[in-house]
Amino acid sequence: MNDRRTRATHEATQWWNRLSILKQTEVSQSDRESFTEWLRESPLHVSEFLRIAHVHDSLERFNLWDQVEVGAIDEPGNVVQLRDDDEPVVEQSNRPVEVRSRVRLWAVAASACMIAILGAWFALGLRGDLIESKQAERRQVMLEDGTVVQLEPETRLRVKYEDELRRVELEQGRALFRVAKNPQRPFVVSADETSVRAVGTAFGVETGSRGVVVTVAEGKVAVADSPKARSSGAEIFLTAGQQVIVPDSGTVAPVRAVDTTRALAWAQGQLVFENDTLADVVQEFNRYNRVQLSITDAQLAARKVSGVFDATDSETLLAFIRQSGNEVNITRTEAGIVIGTPAR
């Protein structure tokens, strides 16, 4: 049994143990949501939970436990078990029956939940399993082959695994891929018309105003800027510490060496800006935070910003803006934080 299946089995057992001792009304909403999210992360989670449920159900239905030979207990020969004839016989508790009933109730509920999830997976079969993150949400998901994908906020991708090819379509946002090695089954990420092919490596793919940005942290990848380039073998090869930008139109930028710690800082929850407008900075911050920022002054919005910020620390950005030289007004409302300049 590989490490991934071992971990899934352990987690399935933990979920079963936690849910089976509680009545339906005792399970919190957060536990229900966490359990459903855990099931959605991987088909392996579903299959392992179903297997655990099947084993428990089979054990509960076995009626011949009293005929199972477990071996005699060694006791000293001079000890005789006695029972007072007047001693009342203690009746067995109904507790085991209650527990079995509760387990079955949870099994039914969990099965219904999983049937709905499996139904969604089968429905997605032809167009791929959808994985997405919302505003201010970062997710890490393990795919069925052991590949780990880290999704930044407002990212959407589809997983389309085939027998000889592992394919992922990045529809929007950015993600970091740590690919499980399998030379016989290449891993390909598509974004717009750009494709990134890898066997076992770690790399980031971003979509945005610059086009598609590919940054390699480990290993080696092949980048094709169009289906034609891919079919003709006209690929660009990148190794660790290199980056290429494929614009929406025009010539592909030359491969350049980068500091991957800085270039992939977003994967560590940091935002790096180099001579970007404050409007772009605010837009990026708004992806990572529920409290939204807005700018009311056009000149202020066009101001250039360089620096490294914690993606979820808007207060540091506001302090930076206040200290930038010009007088700035910061107004907090129920809708968010408004950045402007004093009325003249």
C-alpha angles and dihedrals in degrees: 000000000000125000093257095054091043090054092046091050091050092049092046090052091049091051091048093049092048097047099038095062093053131076116237091254091052096059110099123230090242090055091050091050093046091049092050091047090050090052091049094053095074141359085229089066090054094047093048093049090049090050092051090048091050092051092050092047092050092050092050092051094050106108102182101073090120090061096053112111109228098167130256121286112243111241132171111270093234095059119096121188109231132186126191110241089222093053109112118238110244112229118229117258121252088225096102090052090051091049093049090049091050092048091052091049091053091045090055092046093046091047091052090050092049093046088057091048094045089048089055091049092051090047089053092047098105098042098034138256111295119226119179143162127215132221112303090008126118118187137189117201132181114217123217094267094052096262111144119217123193113201122201120212118297093016125143129186139163125220115215109175119185132182094263102020137048108209131184126181115207103206097178142344126026137290141182116226125203100188123210108232117252114145091188092056113044121207116229128186117196124197117175101318095330120101130194117201123197139159103198119347147103121253142149127231123195133184121199147103092321092054123242116345119197120191123180119211098171136010126356136300137186117225123200117189094204142013088255092055090048094051093045094048093243094143132153114230121216129187132192112308095025133112137188131190120212107195123212087248134005134035123341111250117246117266109264136192114246140178097252092200088062098034092051096035089121088070087062094048096262130122120212120198127188114187092326122155118258088240090060091045092053091047090053093047090051090061090060101040138059092212103076126216126213134183122216099183118077095204091050090048090054094052113119120242132193125179148088119269138179103252093226097042105090091160091067090053091050091050089050091052092049091053094046095097109259123085111262133189119216114196122185117207136166088260094053141275121323119205117200146133128261116274112261 
